[in-house]
Amino acid sequence: MNIFALLTSAGINIGICALLLSLYSVLRKQPGNVSVYFGRRLAEQQNRSLDSFSLERFVPSPGWIVKAWKTSDEEILASAGLDAVAFVRMLVFSIRIFSIAAVVCLFGVLPLNYYGQYRHHVKIPSESLDVFTIANVEQGSRWLWVHCLALYIISCSAYVLLYFEYRRIAQMRLIHITQSSPNPSHFTVLVRSIPWPEEGSLSDVVHNFFTKYHASSYLSHQMIYRVGKNDAEKVYKKVCLKANMMDQKHCPLKYRSGLCVEAANTSQLSHDEFDLSAKNKDLGLSDSTTKLQECAAAFVFFKTRYAAVIASEVLQSSNPMSWVTDLAPEPHDVHWSNLWIPYRQLWFRRIATRLASIVFMFLFIVPVTFVQGLSQLDQLQQAFPFLKGILKKKFMNQIVTGYLPSVIFVLFLYTVPPTMMLFSTLEGSFSRGGRKRSTCYKVLYFTIWNVFFANVLSGSIISQLNTISSPKEIPTQLAKAVPRQATFFITYVLTSGWASLSSEAIRLFSLIWNFTKKYIFGRKNDPTSVPSFPYHTEVPRVLLFGLLGFTCAILAPLILPFLLVYFLLGYVVYRNQILNVYVSKYETGGRMWPIAHNTTIFSLLLAQIIALGVFGVKKSPVASGFVIPLLIFTLLFSEYCRQRFRPIFEKFSAQDLIEMDKEDETCGRMDEIHQQLQSAYRQFSPDSDSSESAEDDGSIARDVDVKDCSN
């Protein structure tokens, strides 16, 4: 592939991006598309006033870019939460580090690569891209120290930026925990694998156990019931009907899940009155029916945050498979259907889904090999002789080798996130945030393997019948293979990067569905049907491009300008989508950032290992020797960050929890918090089933009282 073919691919993608972003700036101004491009504002009941007709509505404008760029992190934190801020900081880190890498490598490394060998250079548009890679540098060249110096500058800059970003996100997480409004999940423990009693109900077992062993801190509990959606609706209607009748006698009353609870005058009720068996009798539900519906899981409420954390950390029984405790997720973060899964099945589910993910990952090598075959014209003409005439045309040759392989590969990759989400659901995570993080890990491993390693191996090693006979040869093989695949990586950034951002902005599928729903089915827009941000697809994409940037920085510096444009465009597009389109249904407190940090460390190590192999192939022992201390320092830096910052994202400190508890007790808020706990987790609310099955479609959980139910 030559420079002209690369410019052809870049021109096609630039045209597509410009067209889609111009269409977006026009379509977002149309009143009929408000639910597509301003779903978040509709959910927050911030109606946009649009004129019936205005010429400005049909003229593209960059106003949305300016507004997204000027929005501060504090505004994003207030409107979208810490998870959104952590994602934006990933983009900020990438912009900073690759700006440094672009300056160093384009002005220091690229000229050395181009003039690395004494050869006759043709015109730049006709030059092969291999001329601009480190493969063009002579063996034993005395200028390889420049590449080593560039690697040191990039690595040390990454250490500094990573440290400050990690520290910043950790501080924001601590502030989020200590200064936000009281969170029900801080007082609640999810208990699973409750032993089945010979007599009585599981609710009695839970009450007796925690009254006996946690008498000073136990508040109450709520059992979890296994019901289908239709059964839940029947139970909900029966609860509402009975509660409405009781409301006419004892006003006011409030509905809560479990089955039903008198939430008015809660302070006058003892904790024993929250027992579900008594309520079931009041509602006309038999004990036998309740026992059939009860699961061996419950939410247990404690009087203080510290007591809840202690109960979640210690073993409750000498049998580790019984009375398993975890801190409960936020109420809107609960994945109700997975709470029904027996705890003893979870280990098998995890093993099965991980094996399925690995099998799926290796099966994907088939389309990867097919795509790489398109870039090998000789092999393609031998396999399909009728294409010889077509491929002789210069323009078709450039399209097939420079644009088509990455487009086909991107289309195959669209099947990955839904498949991995299915695997993560079957895995049994009890929170939606945990399910998304699990999906994020799976998609990340999948894309790194298939986009980077599988392309490198299938495109360079397999085609030349080279095999890796021992681990010692891995750096050498990667050093030979990665520069040859730099062409594919550059076109992949163009097609999967630039084009994906423009399609994310215009939201074509949502736009078509909105038109179909409104004008064909005659349905009105539902302001509560707002999607949540797809972290499980966008975080792996950003981190993958970061890996490509680190590994190719000194090997093929031409990729850096295209990557920098991607991150700058992504910074604007994602901030716009977070502010206007997506709604935060639950908050994990920035727990996506450790994934980004660990992946960046892996990318640095991989880049340094490949550089070590390259310097060895180029017979530069001095440069190779200087890379080894850099590898050691990267591992030490990673371990320091793991010890210094990682525990903040995994555990709560006793100091913060006790101070928060004392503050609430001093201010007299603790009784109010205890009352709110009784109605926090609602299994049978009308939104719990629909929102769980359509999380990504965006139903928003709302508090439902008896008056709303009766209406």
C-alpha positions as CSV (number, residue, x, y, z in Angstrom):
1,M,0.0,0.0,0.0
2,N,1.4,3.4,-1.0
3,I,0.7,6.9,0.3
4,F,-1.8,7.6,-2.4
5,A,-3.9,4.6,-1.4
6,L,-3.8,5.8,2.2
7,L,-4.9,9.3,1.2
8,T,-7.7,7.7,-0.8
9,S,-8.9,5.8,2.3
10,A,-8.5,9.0,4.4
11,G,-10.4,11.0,1.9
12,I,-13.3,8.6,1.8
13,N,-13.6,8.6,5.6
14,I,-13.2,12.4,5.9
15,G,-16.0,12.8,3.4
16,I,-18.2,10.4,5.3
17,C,-17.5,12.1,8.6
18,A,-18.1,15.6,7.2
19,L,-21.3,14.5,5.7
20,L,-22.7,12.7,8.7
21,L,-21.7,15.5,11.2
22,S,-23.2,18.1,8.9
23,L,-26.4,16.1,8.8
24,Y,-26.3,15.7,12.5
25,S,-26.0,19.5,13.0
26,V,-29.2,19.9,10.9
27,L,-31.2,16.9,12.2
28,R,-30.7,17.9,15.8
29,K,-32.5,21.2,15.2
30,Q,-35.7,19.5,13.9
31,P,-38.5,19.3,16.5
32,G,-39.4,15.7,15.5
33,N,-35.9,14.5,16.5
34,V,-35.8,15.9,20.0
35,S,-36.3,12.5,21.6
36,V,-33.3,11.1,19.5
37,Y,-30.8,13.9,20.2
38,F,-32.0,15.3,23.5
39,G,-33.3,12.3,25.3
40,R,-31.5,13.3,28.5
41,R,-33.1,16.7,28.6
42,L,-36.5,15.3,28.0
43,A,-36.0,12.9,30.8
44,E,-35.0,15.8,33.1
45,Q,-38.1,17.7,31.8
46,Q,-36.0,20.4,30.2
47,N,-38.2,21.1,27.2
48,R,-36.5,22.7,24.2
49,S,-38.4,25.6,22.6
50,L,-38.1,25.3,18.9
51,D,-39.8,27.6,16.3
52,S,-42.2,26.1,13.9
53,F,-40.0,27.2,11.0
54,S,-36.6,28.8,10.7
55,L,-34.0,28.9,8.0
56,E,-31.3,28.3,10.6
57,R,-32.7,24.9,11.3
58,F,-31.6,23.7,7.8
59,V,-28.1,25.1,7.9
60,P,-25.2,23.1,9.5
61,S,-23.5,24.9,12.4
62,P,-20.6,24.1,14.7
63,G,-22.4,25.5,17.8
64,W,-22.8,22.1,19.4
65,I,-19.0,21.5,19.1
66,V,-18.2,24.7,20.9
67,K,-20.7,24.0,23.7
68,A,-19.4,20.5,24.2
69,W,-15.8,21.7,24.2
70,K,-16.4,24.5,26.8
71,T,-18.3,22.3,29.2
72,S,-16.2,21.7,32.3
73,D,-15.7,18.4,34.1
74,E,-17.6,19.7,37.1
75,E,-20.7,20.2,34.9
76,I,-20.4,16.7,33.6
77,L,-20.0,15.4,37.1
78,A,-23.1,17.2,38.3
79,S,-25.2,16.0,35.3
80,A,-23.9,12.6,34.4
81,G,-21.9,11.3,37.4
82,L,-18.3,10.2,38.1
83,D,-18.4,7.3,35.5
84,A,-18.9,9.8,32.7
85,V,-16.0,12.0,34.1
86,A,-13.7,9.0,34.2
87,F,-14.5,8.2,30.6
88,V,-13.8,11.7,29.5
89,R,-10.5,11.7,31.4
90,M,-9.5,8.6,29.3
91,L,-9.9,10.8,26.2
92,V,-8.0,13.7,27.8
93,F,-5.1,11.4,28.8
94,S,-5.0,10.0,25.2
95,I,-5.0,13.5,23.7
96,R,-2.1,14.6,25.9
97,I,0.1,11.5,25.6
98,F,-0.3,11.2,21.8
99,S,0.2,14.9,21.3
100,I,3.6,14.4,22.9
101,A,4.2,11.2,20.9
102,A,3.2,12.9,17.7
103,V,5.7,15.8,18.2
104,V,8.5,13.5,19.2
105,C,8.0,10.8,16.5
106,L,6.9,12.9,13.5
107,F,9.8,15.3,13.8
108,G,12.4,12.9,15.3
109,V,11.7,9.3,14.2
110,L,9.8,9.6,10.9
111,P,12.7,11.3,9.0
112,L,15.1,8.7,10.2
113,N,12.8,5.9,9.1
114,Y,12.4,7.5,5.6
115,Y,16.1,8.0,5.1
116,G,17.1,4.9,6.9
117,Q,18.5,3.2,3.9
118,Y,20.5,4.5,0.9
119,R,17.9,4.1,-1.8
120,H,16.3,6.0,-4.6
121,H,13.1,7.6,-3.4
122,V,10.2,8.2,-5.8
123,K,7.6,10.8,-5.4
124,I,5.9,10.8,-1.9
125,P,2.4,9.8,-3.2
126,S,3.9,6.7,-4.8
127,E,6.1,5.7,-1.9
128,S,5.2,2.5,0.0
129,L,4.2,2.9,3.6
130,D,6.9,0.5,4.6
131,V,9.4,3.3,3.8
132,F,8.0,5.3,6.7
133,T,8.4,2.4,9.2
134,I,11.3,1.2,11.2
135,A,11.6,-1.7,8.8
136,N,13.4,0.8,6.4
137,V,16.2,1.4,9.0
138,E,19.4,-0.5,8.3
139,Q,20.7,-3.1,10.7
140,G,23.2,-1.8,13.1
141,S,22.3,1.8,12.4
142,R,23.8,4.3,14.8
143,W,20.5,6.3,14.7
144,L,18.5,3.7,16.6
145,W,19.3,5.5,19.8
146,V,16.8,8.2,18.6
147,H,14.0,5.6,18.6
148,C,15.1,4.4,22.1
149,L,15.1,8.0,23.3
150,A,11.6,8.6,21.9
151,L,10.4,5.5,23.6
152,Y,11.8,6.8,26.9
153,I,10.1,10.2,26.4
154,I,6.7,8.6,25.6
155,S,6.9,6.1,28.5
156,C,7.9,8.7,31.1
157,S,5.3,11.1,29.9
158,A,2.7,8.3,30.3
159,Y,3.8,7.6,33.8
160,V,3.4,11.2,34.9
161,L,0.0,11.7,33.2
162,L,-1.3,8.3,34.4
163,Y,-0.3,9.1,38.0
164,F,-2.0,12.5,38.1
165,E,-5.2,11.1,36.4
166,Y,-5.4,8.2,38.8
167,R,-4.9,10.5,41.8
168,R,-7.6,12.9,40.4
169,I,-10.2,10.2,39.8
170,A,-9.4,8.6,43.2
171,Q,-10.0,11.9,45.0
172,M,-13.2,12.5,43.1
173,R,-14.4,9.0,44.1
174,L,-13.7,9.8,47.8
175,I,-15.6,13.0,47.5
176,H,-18.4,11.2,45.7
177,I,-18.7,8.7,48.6
178,T,-18.4,11.1,51.5
179,Q,-20.2,14.2,50.3
180,S,-23.1,12.8,48.2
181,S,-26.6,12.3,49.6
182,P,-27.1,9.1,51.7
183,N,-26.9,6.0,49.5
184,P,-29.2,3.1,50.4
185,S,-26.6,0.6,49.2
186,H,-24.1,1.8,51.9
187,F,-26.6,0.4,54.5
188,T,-27.6,-2.7,52.7
189,V,-26.1,-6.1,52.3
190,L,-27.1,-8.7,49.8
191,V,-27.3,-12.2,51.4
192,R,-27.4,-15.2,49.2
193,S,-27.3,-19.0,49.7
194,I,-29.6,-18.8,52.7
195,P,-30.2,-22.3,54.1
196,W,-33.7,-23.6,53.5
197,P,-35.6,-24.4,56.8
198,E,-37.5,-27.5,57.5
199,E,-40.4,-25.5,58.9
200,G,-41.3,-21.8,58.5
201,S,-40.2,-19.4,55.8
202,L,-36.9,-18.1,54.7
203,S,-37.9,-14.7,56.0
204,D,-38.0,-16.1,59.5
205,V,-34.6,-17.7,59.1
206,V,-33.0,-14.4,58.0
207,H,-34.7,-12.5,60.8
208,N,-33.6,-15.0,63.5
209,F,-30.0,-15.3,62.2
210,F,-29.3,-11.5,62.0
211,T,-31.2,-10.8,65.3
212,K,-29.0,-13.4,67.0
213,Y,-25.6,-12.6,65.5
214,H,-26.0,-8.9,64.6
215,A,-28.4,-7.8,67.2
216,S,-26.9,-4.3,67.8
217,S,-26.7,-3.3,64.1
218,Y,-29.5,-5.3,62.3
219,L,-32.4,-3.1,61.2
220,S,-34.7,-5.2,58.9
221,H,-34.6,-7.2,55.8
222,Q,-36.4,-7.7,52.5
223,M,-36.8,-11.1,50.8
224,I,-36.3,-11.6,47.1
225,Y,-39.0,-13.5,45.2
226,R,-38.7,-15.5,42.0
227,V,-41.5,-14.5,39.7
228,G,-41.9,-14.0,36.0
229,K,-42.9,-10.7,34.5
230,N,-46.6,-11.6,34.3
231,D,-46.6,-12.9,37.9
232,A,-44.9,-9.7,39.0
233,E,-47.6,-7.7,37.4
234,K,-50.3,-9.7,39.1
235,V,-48.6,-9.4,42.5
236,Y,-48.1,-5.7,41.9
237,K,-51.7,-5.1,41.1
238,K,-52.8,-7.2,44.1
239,V,-50.5,-5.3,46.3
240,C,-51.7,-1.9,45.0
241,L,-55.4,-2.9,45.3
242,K,-54.9,-4.1,48.9
243,A,-52.7,-1.1,49.8
244,N,-55.3,1.3,48.3
245,M,-58.0,-0.2,50.4
246,M,-55.8,0.1,53.5
247,D,-55.0,3.7,52.4
248,Q,-58.6,4.7,52.7
249,K,-58.6,3.4,56.3
250,H,-55.2,4.5,57.4
251,C,-53.9,7.5,55.4
252,P,-51.3,8.1,54.3
253,L,-49.6,4.9,53.2
254,K,-46.7,4.2,50.9
255,Y,-46.0,1.2,48.7
256,R,-42.7,-0.6,48.8
257,S,-41.4,-3.8,47.2
258,G,-41.0,-6.9,49.1
259,L,-44.6,-7.2,48.9
260,C,-46.0,-4.2,50.7
261,V,-45.2,-2.1,53.7
262,E,-46.9,0.7,55.5
263,A,-44.3,3.4,55.1
264,A,-46.3,6.2,56.7
265,N,-45.6,6.8,60.3
266,T,-42.7,4.4,60.0
267,S,-41.2,5.5,63.2
268,Q,-44.2,4.1,65.1
269,L,-43.6,0.6,63.8
270,S,-41.2,-1.8,65.3
271,H,-38.8,-3.7,63.1
272,D,-40.7,-6.9,63.6
273,E,-43.6,-5.3,61.7
274,F,-41.6,-5.3,58.5
275,D,-41.6,-9.1,58.5
276,L,-43.0,-10.2,55.1
277,S,-45.1,-13.2,56.4
278,A,-47.4,-10.8,58.3
279,K,-47.8,-8.7,55.2
280,N,-48.5,-11.6,53.0
281,K,-51.4,-12.5,55.3
282,D,-52.7,-9.0,55.2
283,L,-52.6,-9.1,51.4
284,G,-54.3,-12.5,51.2
285,L,-51.3,-14.4,50.0
286,S,-50.9,-17.9,51.5
287,D,-47.7,-19.0,53.1
288,S,-47.4,-21.9,50.7
289,T,-47.5,-19.6,47.7
290,T,-44.9,-17.3,49.3
291,K,-42.6,-20.2,50.1
292,L,-42.7,-21.3,46.5
293,Q,-41.8,-17.8,45.4
294,E,-39.1,-17.1,47.9
295,C,-35.5,-17.2,46.8
296,A,-32.5,-18.0,49.0
297,A,-31.5,-14.4,48.9
298,A,-32.4,-11.2,50.7
299,F,-31.5,-7.6,51.2
300,V,-30.5,-7.0,54.8
301,F,-30.6,-3.4,56.2
302,F,-28.2,-2.3,58.9
303,K,-28.3,0.8,61.2
304,T,-24.9,2.1,60.1
305,R,-22.7,2.1,57.1
306,Y,-19.8,0.6,59.1
307,A,-21.9,-2.3,60.3
308,A,-23.1,-3.1,56.7
309,V,-19.5,-3.1,55.4
310,I,-18.3,-5.3,58.3
311,A,-21.1,-7.7,57.7
312,S,-20.3,-7.9,54.0
313,E,-16.6,-8.6,54.5
314,V,-16.6,-11.3,57.2
315,L,-17.8,-14.9,56.8
316,Q,-21.2,-15.4,58.3
317,S,-20.9,-19.1,58.7
318,S,-18.2,-21.8,59.0
319,N,-19.5,-23.0,55.6
320,P,-18.3,-20.4,53.0
321,M,-21.1,-21.6,50.6
322,S,-23.8,-20.5,53.1
323,W,-24.8,-17.0,54.1
324,V,-22.7,-15.4,51.4
325,T,-22.7,-11.6,51.8
326,D,-21.8,-8.7,49.5
327,L,-22.5,-5.0,49.7
328,A,-25.7,-4.4,47.8
329,P,-25.6,-2.4,44.5
330,E,-27.6,0.8,44.2
331,P,-31.4,0.2,43.9
332,H,-31.5,1.1,40.2
333,D,-28.4,-1.0,39.6
334,V,-29.9,-4.3,40.8
335,H,-30.2,-7.1,38.2
336,W,-33.2,-8.8,39.7
337,S,-33.4,-11.9,37.6
338,N,-29.9,-12.9,38.4
339,L,-30.6,-12.8,42.1
340,W,-32.8,-15.9,41.6
341,I,-29.8,-17.9,40.5
342,P,-28.6,-20.4,43.1
343,Y,-25.2,-19.4,44.5
344,R,-23.7,-22.8,43.9
345,Q,-24.3,-22.4,40.2
346,L,-22.3,-19.2,39.8
347,W,-18.8,-20.8,39.7
348,F,-20.0,-23.1,36.9
349,R,-21.6,-20.3,35.0
350,R,-18.4,-18.2,35.2
351,I,-16.3,-21.0,33.9
352,A,-18.7,-21.9,31.1
353,T,-19.1,-18.3,29.9
354,R,-15.3,-17.7,30.0
355,L,-14.7,-20.8,28.0
356,A,-17.4,-19.7,25.5
357,S,-15.8,-16.3,25.3
358,I,-12.4,-17.9,24.5
359,V,-13.9,-20.2,21.9
360,F,-15.7,-17.3,20.3
361,M,-12.5,-15.3,20.3
362,F,-10.6,-17.9,18.5
363,L,-13.4,-18.7,16.0
364,F,-13.2,-15.0,15.0
365,I,-9.8,-15.7,13.5
366,V,-11.6,-17.0,10.4
367,P,-13.0,-13.6,9.3
368,V,-9.7,-12.0,10.4
369,T,-7.7,-14.3,8.1
370,F,-10.2,-13.6,5.3
371,V,-9.8,-9.8,5.8
372,Q,-6.0,-10.1,5.8
373,G,-6.2,-12.0,2.5
374,L,-7.8,-9.0,0.9
375,S,-4.6,-7.0,1.5
376,Q,-2.5,-9.8,-0.2
377,L,-3.2,-9.1,-3.8
378,D,-1.1,-12.1,-5.1
379,Q,-3.0,-14.6,-2.9
380,L,-6.3,-13.0,-3.8
381,Q,-5.7,-13.2,-7.6
382,Q,-4.6,-16.8,-7.2
383,A,-7.8,-17.7,-5.3
384,F,-10.1,-15.8,-7.6
385,P,-8.6,-15.6,-11.1
386,F,-11.6,-13.6,-12.5
387,L,-10.5,-10.6,-10.3
388,K,-7.2,-10.1,-12.1
389,G,-8.7,-7.7,-14.7
390,I,-10.5,-5.7,-12.0
391,L,-7.6,-5.5,-9.7
392,K,-5.3,-4.2,-12.5
393,K,-7.3,-0.9,-12.3
394,K,-5.4,1.5,-10.1
395,F,-8.4,2.9,-8.2
396,M,-10.0,-0.5,-7.5
397,N,-6.6,-1.8,-6.4
398,Q,-6.4,1.1,-3.8
399,I,-10.0,0.5,-2.6
400,V,-9.5,-3.3,-2.1
401,T,-6.1,-3.0,-0.4
402,G,-6.6,0.3,1.5
403,Y,-10.3,0.5,2.5
404,L,-12.2,-2.7,2.0
405,P,-10.4,-4.9,4.5
406,S,-11.0,-2.6,7.5
407,V,-14.6,-2.0,6.5
408,I,-15.4,-5.7,6.4
409,F,-13.6,-6.3,9.7
410,V,-15.5,-3.5,11.4
411,L,-18.8,-5.0,10.2
412,F,-17.8,-8.4,11.8
413,L,-16.9,-6.7,15.0
414,Y,-20.4,-5.3,15.4
415,T,-21.5,-8.8,16.5
416,V,-19.1,-8.9,19.5
417,P,-20.7,-6.5,22.1
418,P,-24.1,-8.2,22.0
419,T,-22.6,-11.6,22.3
420,M,-20.3,-10.7,25.2
421,M,-23.3,-9.0,26.9
422,L,-25.2,-12.2,26.7
423,F,-22.3,-14.1,28.2
424,S,-22.0,-11.6,31.0
425,T,-25.7,-11.9,31.7
426,L,-25.5,-15.7,31.9
427,E,-22.5,-15.3,34.2
428,G,-24.8,-14.3,37.0
429,S,-23.8,-10.7,38.0
430,F,-26.3,-9.3,40.5
431,S,-25.7,-5.7,39.3
432,R,-26.1,-4.1,36.0
433,G,-22.9,-2.1,36.5
434,G,-21.0,-5.4,37.3
435,R,-22.5,-6.9,34.1
436,K,-21.3,-4.0,32.0
437,R,-17.8,-4.1,33.6
438,S,-17.6,-7.8,32.9
439,T,-18.7,-7.2,29.3
440,C,-16.2,-4.4,29.0
441,Y,-13.4,-6.8,30.0
442,K,-14.6,-9.4,27.5
443,V,-14.9,-7.0,24.6
444,L,-11.5,-5.5,25.5
445,Y,-9.7,-8.8,25.5
446,F,-11.5,-9.8,22.4
447,T,-10.6,-6.7,20.4
448,I,-7.0,-6.6,21.6
449,W,-6.6,-10.3,20.5
450,N,-8.4,-10.1,17.2
451,V,-7.6,-6.6,16.1
452,F,-3.9,-6.6,17.1
453,F,-2.5,-10.1,17.7
454,A,-4.6,-12.1,15.3
455,N,-4.1,-9.5,12.5
456,V,-0.4,-9.5,13.1
457,L,-0.1,-13.3,13.3
458,S,-2.4,-14.1,10.4
459,G,-1.2,-11.3,8.2
460,S,2.5,-11.7,8.6
461,I,3.5,-15.0,10.2
462,I,0.9,-17.4,9.0
463,S,1.2,-16.2,5.4
464,Q,4.9,-16.8,5.5
465,L,4.6,-20.1,7.3
466,N,6.6,-18.9,10.3
467,T,5.8,-20.2,13.7
468,I,6.6,-19.2,17.2
469,S,8.6,-22.1,18.5
470,S,9.4,-20.7,21.9
471,P,8.4,-17.7,24.1
472,K,11.9,-16.2,23.6
473,E,11.0,-15.6,19.9
474,I,7.8,-13.6,20.6
475,P,9.5,-10.2,20.7
476,T,11.4,-11.0,17.5
477,Q,8.3,-12.2,15.7
478,L,6.3,-9.2,16.8
479,A,9.2,-6.9,15.8
480,K,9.0,-8.3,12.3
481,A,5.3,-8.5,12.0
482,V,3.9,-5.3,13.6
483,P,5.6,-2.9,11.1
484,R,4.2,-4.9,8.2
485,Q,0.7,-4.5,9.6
486,A,0.9,-0.8,10.3
487,T,-1.0,-0.2,7.1
488,F,-4.0,-2.1,8.3
489,F,-3.9,-0.4,11.7
490,I,-3.9,3.0,10.1
491,T,-6.9,2.2,7.9
492,Y,-8.6,0.6,10.9
493,V,-8.3,3.8,12.8
494,L,-9.9,5.6,9.9
495,T,-12.9,3.2,9.4
496,S,-13.5,2.0,13.0
497,G,-12.5,5.3,14.6
498,W,-13.5,8.3,12.6
499,A,-16.6,6.7,11.0
500,S,-17.8,5.2,14.3
501,L,-17.7,8.6,16.0
502,S,-19.8,10.2,13.2
503,S,-22.3,7.4,13.3
504,E,-22.4,7.7,17.1
505,A,-23.3,11.4,16.7
506,I,-26.0,10.9,14.1
507,R,-27.5,7.8,15.8
508,L,-28.9,6.4,12.6
509,F,-30.7,3.4,14.0
510,S,-32.4,5.5,16.7
511,L,-33.3,8.0,14.1
512,I,-34.9,5.4,11.9
513,W,-36.7,3.8,14.8
514,N,-38.0,7.2,15.9
515,F,-39.4,7.9,12.4
516,T,-41.0,4.4,12.2
517,K,-42.5,4.6,15.7
518,K,-44.0,8.0,15.1
519,Y,-45.2,7.9,11.5
520,I,-45.9,4.2,10.9
521,F,-47.0,2.9,14.3
522,G,-48.4,6.2,15.5
523,R,-46.8,6.0,18.9
524,K,-45.8,9.0,20.9
525,N,-42.4,9.5,22.3
526,D,-41.8,8.2,25.8
527,P,-39.6,10.7,27.7
528,T,-38.6,8.0,30.1
529,S,-37.2,5.7,27.4
530,V,-33.7,7.1,27.4
531,P,-30.6,4.9,26.8
532,S,-27.6,4.7,29.1
533,F,-24.1,5.3,27.9
534,P,-22.6,2.1,26.3
535,Y,-19.4,2.0,28.4
536,H,-19.0,-1.7,27.5
537,T,-18.4,-0.8,23.8
538,E,-16.8,2.6,23.9
539,V,-14.2,2.0,26.7
540,P,-12.7,-1.0,24.9
541,R,-12.6,1.0,21.6
542,V,-10.8,4.0,23.2
543,L,-8.3,1.7,25.0
544,L,-7.7,-0.4,21.8
545,F,-6.7,2.8,19.9
546,G,-4.4,3.7,22.7
547,L,-2.7,0.3,22.4
548,L,-2.2,0.8,18.7
549,G,-0.8,4.2,19.4
550,F,1.8,3.0,21.9
551,T,2.9,0.0,19.9
552,C,3.2,1.8,16.6
553,A,4.5,5.2,17.8
554,I,8.2,4.5,17.1
555,L,7.6,1.8,14.5
556,A,5.1,3.5,12.2
557,P,4.7,7.2,13.3
558,L,2.3,7.9,10.5
559,I,-0.5,6.5,12.6
560,L,-0.2,9.2,15.3
561,P,-1.9,12.1,13.4
562,F,-4.9,9.9,12.6
563,L,-5.1,8.7,16.2
564,L,-4.9,12.3,17.5
565,V,-7.8,13.4,15.2
566,Y,-9.8,10.5,16.5
567,F,-9.3,11.4,20.2
568,L,-10.0,15.1,19.6
569,L,-13.2,14.3,17.6
570,G,-14.2,11.7,20.3
571,Y,-13.7,14.3,23.0
572,V,-16.3,16.5,21.4
573,V,-18.7,13.9,20.3
574,Y,-18.8,11.9,23.5
575,R,-19.2,15.0,25.7
576,N,-22.1,16.1,23.5
577,Q,-23.7,12.7,23.8
578,I,-23.2,12.5,27.6
579,L,-24.7,16.0,28.1
580,N,-27.7,15.6,25.7
581,V,-28.5,12.0,24.9
582,Y,-27.6,9.5,27.5
583,V,-28.9,9.3,31.1
584,S,-27.1,7.9,34.1
585,K,-29.3,5.2,35.6
586,Y,-26.8,4.1,38.2
587,E,-23.4,5.1,39.4
588,T,-20.4,2.9,40.0
589,G,-18.1,5.7,41.3
590,G,-15.6,5.7,38.5
591,R,-14.8,2.0,38.6
592,M,-14.0,2.0,34.9
593,W,-10.8,3.9,35.4
594,P,-8.8,1.0,36.9
595,I,-9.6,-0.9,33.6
596,A,-8.2,2.0,31.6
597,H,-5.1,2.3,33.8
598,N,-4.3,-1.4,33.7
599,T,-4.8,-1.6,29.9
600,T,-2.5,1.4,29.4
601,I,0.2,-0.3,31.5
602,F,-0.2,-3.4,29.3
603,S,0.1,-1.3,26.2
604,L,3.3,0.3,27.5
605,L,4.8,-3.1,28.3
606,L,3.8,-4.5,24.9
607,A,5.3,-1.5,23.1
608,Q,8.6,-1.9,25.1
609,I,8.7,-5.6,24.4
610,I,8.2,-5.0,20.7
611,A,10.9,-2.3,20.8
612,L,13.2,-4.7,22.5
613,G,12.7,-7.2,19.7
614,V,13.1,-4.6,17.0
615,F,16.4,-3.4,18.4
616,G,17.5,-7.0,18.6
617,V,16.6,-7.6,15.0
618,K,18.3,-4.4,13.9
619,K,21.4,-5.6,15.8
620,S,21.6,-2.7,18.2
621,P,22.6,-4.2,21.6
622,V,23.0,-0.8,23.3
623,A,19.4,0.3,22.5
624,S,18.1,-3.2,23.6
625,G,20.0,-2.9,26.8
626,F,18.4,0.5,27.6
627,V,14.9,-0.9,27.1
628,I,15.2,-3.5,29.9
629,P,15.3,-0.9,32.7
630,L,12.3,0.7,31.2
631,L,10.4,-2.5,31.4
632,I,11.3,-2.9,35.1
633,F,10.3,0.6,35.9
634,T,6.9,0.1,34.2
635,L,6.3,-2.9,36.4
636,L,7.3,-1.0,39.5
637,F,5.1,2.0,38.6
638,S,2.2,-0.4,38.0
639,E,2.6,-2.0,41.4
640,Y,2.9,1.3,43.2
641,C,-0.4,2.5,41.6
642,R,-2.0,-0.8,42.5
643,Q,-1.0,-0.4,46.1
644,R,-1.7,3.4,46.3
645,F,-5.0,3.9,44.4
646,R,-6.6,0.5,43.6
647,P,-8.0,-0.2,47.1
648,I,-10.0,3.1,46.9
649,F,-12.0,1.6,44.1
650,E,-12.6,-1.7,45.7
651,K,-13.2,-1.0,49.4
652,F,-14.5,1.7,51.8
653,S,-12.4,3.1,54.6
654,A,-13.6,2.7,58.2
655,Q,-12.6,6.3,58.9
656,D,-14.9,7.8,56.2
657,L,-17.8,5.5,57.1
658,I,-17.7,6.1,60.8
659,E,-17.4,9.9,60.3
660,M,-20.4,9.8,57.9
661,D,-22.4,7.8,60.4
662,K,-21.6,10.2,63.3
663,E,-22.5,13.2,61.2
664,D,-25.9,11.7,60.3
665,E,-26.6,10.8,63.9
666,T,-25.5,14.3,65.1
667,C,-27.7,16.0,62.5
668,G,-30.7,13.7,63.3
669,R,-30.8,12.3,59.7
670,M,-30.3,8.7,60.7
671,D,-34.0,8.0,61.5
672,E,-35.0,9.4,58.2
673,I,-32.5,7.3,56.4
674,H,-33.7,4.2,58.1
675,Q,-37.3,5.0,57.0
676,Q,-36.1,5.4,53.4
677,L,-34.3,2.1,53.4
678,Q,-37.6,0.3,53.7
679,S,-38.8,1.5,50.3
680,A,-35.4,1.7,48.5
681,Y,-35.3,-1.7,46.8
682,R,-38.6,-2.4,44.9
683,Q,-38.7,-5.7,43.2
684,F,-42.3,-5.4,42.1
685,S,-42.5,-1.8,41.0
686,P,-43.8,-1.4,37.4
687,D,-40.3,-0.2,36.3
688,S,-38.3,-3.0,37.9
689,D,-39.2,-5.7,35.3
690,S,-39.3,-3.4,32.3
691,S,-36.1,-1.6,33.1
692,E,-34.3,-4.8,33.7
693,S,-35.2,-6.3,30.4
694,A,-34.7,-3.1,28.6
695,E,-31.8,-1.5,30.4
696,D,-30.1,-0.3,27.2
697,D,-33.4,1.0,25.9
698,G,-33.5,3.3,28.8
699,S,-36.5,3.0,31.1
700,I,-36.0,5.1,34.3
701,A,-37.0,3.8,37.6
702,R,-39.5,6.0,39.4
703,D,-40.9,6.0,42.9
704,V,-44.5,4.8,42.9
705,D,-46.8,5.5,45.8
706,V,-50.2,4.2,46.4
707,K,-51.9,7.2,44.8
708,D,-50.0,6.7,41.5
709,C,-50.9,3.0,41.7
710,S,-54.6,3.6,42.2
711,N,-54.6,6.0,39.2
